[in-house]
Structure formats: structure tokens, C-alpha cells
């Protein structure tokens, strides 16, 4: 059986939970614990901006198609 965490993570580039945990620890070693919240915040903002730009682009295409 898979844990509930493994299901969404498994689809992410074919990585499972052990691989994600390993990547997290490598990032922790490279950047240190004090930098991780800032990195996560920046990543979250980047994803939000990308989704916003994608939605605006789709709206523009729909308006142009009418």
C-alpha cells in the first residue's frame, strides 16, 4: 500500500517519497535551515505568478476567438 503522501508525489516527474526526502535533505545541506523558508516562499510566489499569467493568457485567447 502507498501512503497518502506518496500518491501525489509519485506523479511528480516519476519521483517517489524516498527520492523527494533525499532531495529535501540535500537542499537542506546546501542552503541550511535558515534559508529554506525564504526559498519555499520564493518558489510559491513563482508558481502563483506562472498560474496567473497562464490564466490571463487563456482569457486573452478566448476573447480573441470570439
N, C-alpha and C positions, 0 to 999 in steps of 0.2 A: 504494500500500500504506500501511497505517496502522502506526504504531509500537505496541508493546505498551502504552505509557502512554496512547495516545490512545483505545484501546478502552474501558477502564473510565471514563475521564474524559468521553468523548463522551456517555454516558448521563446524566451529572450535569447536569440542567437544560438539556440540549442544548448544553452548552459543550464546545468542543474544546480541544486542548492550547494553542494560541496565546492563547485567551481566559483560560485558567487561569494561564498565565505572566504575562499582563498584570495580572490581579488580584493575583497574588503580588507583583509589583513595586510596585503602588500601595499595598498593605498595608505593604510594606517601607518605602516612602517616608513613609507616615503614622505608623507606630509605631516605626520604627527597628529595627535588627538586634538590639539587646539585649532588646527586648520580645517578639520573635517566639516564642522557646521557651516563655515563660510563657503567651502566647495559645494556642499549639498544645496545651500541657498542659491548659489550662482547657477547650478545645474537646473534647479527648479524654475528659476526665472527664465532661463534659456528655453526650456521646454514650453513654458507658458507663452513666451513671445512667438515661438515657432507655431504653436497651435492657433494663436490669434492671427498671425499672418496667413496661415493656411485657410482659416475660416473667411477672412476678408477677401482672399483671392477667389475662393469658391463663390462668394456672394457677387463679386465683380463679374465672374464668368456667367452666372445665372442672369444678371441684369443685361449683359451684352447679348445673351442668347435670345432674349425676348423680343 
